[in-house]
Amino acid sequence: MKEDNVIESTNEKRCDFELFKSNVCHRLRSLGDRNFIVEVLKSDIISVYYSRQWYAEAFYMLAMLDYISRINDVPLCDKYHDMRTQKLQDVIYPAGILVLDLVFKTDKYRKESLQYAIPEFMRFNIVEADIRDVV
């Protein structure tokens, strides 16, 4: 598959999670919602990540798939039903939120970010509020 594709070959090396999220959001933006759904389902990348025990990436992709499906009135794929009952042990916050809390010695920004988190991501303990505004 193409190198700029989020859906990489089986030789893919694990990258920083923030970079991974950015790449996924850019891919969504370049493909559009429906083509993104098709690509994710055809590639079955969610199962690939899960089998590698890359749970954050698997759950992020599943959350993205479920969210994009919901806002486009596309039925959820039943294949991932069992995964939807799981979640990461610890909450993953965006790096920017963690930096703010660190700089200001508070947990205010983490707490606020939970209010704006997309439910499909929070199901997996991933705080994500804006998938459309990527640089």
N, C-alpha and C positions, 0 to 999 in steps of 0.2 A: 504494500500500500504506500501511498505518498508520505513523504517525511513530514509535511506540515499537518498531517492528519492526526487528530487526537487518538484515533484508533490505530495504534502502532503495531508493528510486527511483534512476533513472539520473543524477539531479542531485546525488546525495550528495556532500558535501564530506568530504575526508579529515580524520579527527580524530586526536588523540594515540593512539598504539598502546595505552597502558595503559587509556584510556577505551574504546577499541574492544573490548579483551579483556573488560573489565567488562560492557559492553553485551551481548556474546555470551553470557557466563555467566549474566547475568540473563535473557536470552531463553530459554536452555536451561532455566533453573529455572522460568520461567513456563509454558513449553509442555510440558515433560516430554520425555524422551529421544526417544521415537518420533515425536512431532509435530515436534520440532526437526529430526530427520532428514528427514522429509517436506518441511518448509518449505525447508530448505537445497537439497535435490535439485530440488524444483519451481522454485525461483527461479533456480537455477544461478548463485548469487551468487559461487561460487568462480571460475567462468570470467569473470564480470564483473570481479572484482577483479584477476584475472590479466591480462586484456586491458588494464586501466588501468595495468598494471605496479605494482600495489599488492601486491607479492609477500608481504610479511609478513602482510597481511590474508588473502590467498588461501591461503597455507600454514597460517595459524592455523585458518581455517575448515575446510580439508581435514583437518588434524590432529584437530580437534574432531569432525568427521563420522566419521573413521575410528575414533577412540577410542570414541565413543558407539556406533557400530556394533559394535565388538568386544565391549564389555561387555554388549550386548543381543543378541548372536548374530545380528546382521544382516549379510548378505554385503556386502562392499565394492562400491561403485559403480565399474564398470570405466572409466567415462568419464574419470576423473582419473588413470589409470594412468601416463601420461607425466609428469604433475606430481609423482608420488610418487618419481620418480628424481632430483628436483632438491632443492636446499636453499638457504637464505640463506647468503651468504658469511660473515657474522659471526653469532655466537651472540647471541640476544636474551635477556637475563635480566630477571626482574621488577624493576621500579624499586626496590622495597623491599630487594632483595638488593644492588643496586648502591649504594644509600645506606649500608647497613651496612658494606660493604667500604670505601667512601669515608671514613666516619666513623672507622672503626677502622684505616684504612690497611693493609688486608690484601686478600687474594683468597680468604680462608677461606670466606666465605659463598657466593661463586660456585661454588667447588669442591664444597661440601656440597650446593648446590642441584642439581647434576648427578646426584647419587645418587638423588634423589627425583623426578626429572623423568619425566613420562609418555612412554613410548617413541614414541608416534605424533607427539608434538610435537618431541621431540629429533631425529626423522628430518629435520626441516626446520630444525634449529638454533634451536629455540624452547624455552626452559626454562619448563615449566608443570607444576606439581605438584598443584594443587588447583583444580578447576573448579567445585566444589560449594559452597564456603564463600565466597560473595560477600556484600558488605555493601550 
